[in-house]
Amino acid sequence: MEISSRKNPLIKQYRSLISDRKARRESGFFPIEGSKLCEEAIKSGAEPGKNAFVTDSAIKKYPAVVSQLEKKCSIIRIPEDIAEYISDTKSPQGIFITVKSLDKILNLSTINNSANFLILENLQDMGNVGTIIRSCDAFGISGIIMSHDCADPFSPKTVRSTMGSLFRVPVYFSDTENAITLLKEGGFTVYAALLDKNAKKLGEEKLTAKTAVVIGNEGNGVTEKTASLCDSSLFIPMDSAESLNASVAASIIAWEISKSRNS
């Protein structure tokens, strides 16, 4: 099958998933593009949508990836100008699919005794969210719990910044208060990451199994209400800078959790 018009309903639908979080939520699918991300999605067992849009040049350049997609999707050939029209990048590779949303339900049955979580509260920067997901993948964090007002992890920019880690790290959406309550009921120790030198210093506190740490909004940090619900708080010692980027702080904490777990 071939599509050559921008007005084709399938093309319009794909474009809507790029820019509209509501459309992604209502459809239950999000868009990805590029050979690496499409390959990572298929490898992970993620469920692709019905169609894959590919250019002739992509078929020649990425035959292995296109072959994998043919087993899961209907291949629809598109010209280069349509690829540029539906792409969210400056230099599209000519491979586009949709994937079923990966968010999971958080309950006691999904939490095991050796799990560690980062809880993201009202993080607004898509790049930060993507970087945190990638760091959690690198350091073996069991999953990420996101408040509903966080940036969408399934937006194209976030998906790209995860470099495929989104397909390996479980993502849960939950009200922060409910998440903390549930984790504590499951025997977790929950910390708030704070800019407070009276908090426990990261590196001095043993972050063993069943640990969760709340990372707050880029500008305002963890809310007072959320901090009051946590068992304790953590502070990253710094020489001179007053604060760290949220994704940097989260990455350091994820590394510390992995170090404690492996020691």
Residue pairs with C-beta under 8 A, 6 or more apart in sequence:
1 74
1 75
1 76
1 77
2 76
2 77
2 78
3 10
3 11
3 53
3 76
3 77
3 78
3 82
4 78
4 79
4 82
5 11
6 12
6 82
6 85
10 51
10 53
10 76
11 53
11 78
11 82
11 85
11 86
13 27
14 31
14 53
14 86
14 96
14 98
15 85
15 86
16 23
17 23
17 24
17 27
17 29
17 30
17 31
17 98
18 31
18 86
18 88
18 156
21 152
21 155
24 30
24 31
24 101
24 152
24 154
24 155
25 101
27 98
28 100
28 101
29 49
29 98
29 99
29 100
29 101
30 98
30 99
30 101
30 154
30 155
30 159
31 88
31 96
31 97
31 98
31 99
31 156
32 38
32 41
32 96
32 97
32 98
32 99
32 156
32 159
33 87
33 88
33 89
33 92
33 93
33 95
33 96
33 97
33 156
34 89
34 92
34 93
34 95
34 160
35 58
35 61
35 62
35 65
35 93
35 95
36 163
36 164
37 159
37 160
37 164
38 52
38 65
38 68
38 69
38 95
38 97
39 64
39 65
39 68
40 164
40 167
41 48
41 97
41 99
41 167
42 48
42 68
42 69
42 72
43 167
44 167
44 168
46 99
46 100
46 102
46 167
47 99
47 100
48 69
48 72
48 73
48 97
48 98
48 99
48 100
49 73
49 97
49 98
49 99
49 100
50 73
50 74
51 73
51 74
51 75
51 76
51 97
51 98
52 66
52 69
52 70
52 72
52 73
52 74
52 75
52 76
52 95
52 96
52 97
53 76
53 78
53 82
53 83
53 86
53 95
53 96
53 97
54 66
54 69
54 75
54 76
54 77
54 78
54 94
54 95
54 96
55 77
55 78
55 79
55 80
55 83
55 94
55 95
56 77
57 80
57 94
58 66
58 83
58 93
58 94
58 95
59 66
59 77
61 93
61 94
62 93
62 95
65 95
66 75
66 95
69 75
69 95
69 97
73 97
78 86
78 94
80 94
83 92
83 94
83 96
84 92
86 96
87 96
88 156
88 157
88 160
89 160
101 154
102 154
102 166
102 167
102 170
102 171
103 153
103 171
103 172
103 173
104 110
104 143
104 170
104 171
104 172
105 172
106 145
106 172
106 173
106 174
106 179
106 182
107 182
108 182
108 185
108 186
110 172
111 182
111 183
111 186
111 188
112 142
113 187
113 209
113 210
114 142
114 209
114 210
115 142
115 143
115 188
115 209
115 210
116 140
116 141
116 142
116 207
116 209
116 210
116 211
116 212
116 257
116 261
117 141
117 142
117 143
117 144
117 145
117 183
117 188
117 211
117 212
117 213
118 132
118 136
118 141
118 144
118 145
118 212
118 213
118 214
118 215
118 250
118 253
118 254
119 144
119 145
119 146
119 147
119 176
119 179
119 180
119 190
119 212
119 213
119 214
119 215
120 129
120 132
120 144
120 145
120 146
120 147
120 150
120 214
120 215
120 250
121 147
121 150
121 176
121 214
121 215
121 216
121 217
121 222
121 223
121 226
122 147
122 149
122 150
122 216
122 217
122 220
122 223
123 129
123 132
123 146
123 150
123 151
123 215
123 216
123 217
123 218
123 246
124 150
124 151
124 217
124 218
125 151
125 218
125 246
125 247
126 151
126 152
126 155
126 157
126 158
126 161
127 157
127 158
127 161
127 247
128 151
128 218
128 245
128 246
128 247
129 146
129 150
129 151
129 153
129 158
129 161
129 247
130 153
130 157
130 158
130 159
130 160
130 161
130 162
130 166
131 161
131 247
131 250
131 251
132 144
132 215
132 246
132 247
132 250
132 251
132 254
133 144
133 153
133 158
133 162
133 165
133 166
133 169
133 171
134 161
134 162
134 163
134 165
135 141
135 247
135 250
135 251
135 254
135 255
136 143
136 144
136 165
136 169
136 254
137 162
137 165
137 168
137 169
138 165
138 254
139 251
139 254
139 255
139 257
139 258
140 258
140 261
141 169
141 254
141 257
141 258
142 170
143 169
143 170
143 171
143 172
144 153
144 169
144 170
144 171
144 172
145 172
145 173
145 174
145 179
145 212
146 153
146 171
146 172
146 173
146 174
147 173
147 174
147 175
147 176
148 173
148 174
148 175
151 158
152 158
153 159
153 162
153 166
153 171
154 166
158 166
159 166
172 179
174 182
176 214
176 226
177 225
177 226
177 229
180 190
180 212
180 214
180 226
180 229
180 230
181 229
183 190
183 212
184 190
184 231
186 210
187 210
188 210
188 211
188 212
189 210
189 211
189 212
189 231
189 232
190 211
190 212
190 213
190 214
190 229
190 230
190 231
191 200
191 205
191 207
191 211
191 212
191 213
191 214
191 230
191 231
191 232
191 233
191 234
192 199
192 213
192 214
192 216
192 222
192 226
192 227
192 230
192 232
192 233
192 234
193 213
193 214
193 215
193 216
193 221
193 222
193 233
193 234
193 235
193 236
193 249
193 250
193 253
194 221
194 222
194 227
194 233
194 234
194 235
195 221
195 235
195 242
195 243
196 233
196 235
197 235
198 235
199 232
199 233
199 234
199 235
200 232
200 233
200 234
200 235
201 234
201 235
201 236
201 237
202 234
202 235
202 236
202 237
202 252
202 253
202 256
203 237
203 256
205 232
205 234
206 260
207 213
207 256
207 257
207 260
207 261
208 260
208 261
209 261
211 257
211 260
213 234
213 253
213 257
214 222
214 226
214 227
214 230
215 222
215 246
215 249
215 250
215 253
216 222
216 223
216 226
216 246
217 246
218 245
218 246
227 233
234 253
236 244
236 249
236 252
236 253
238 244
244 252
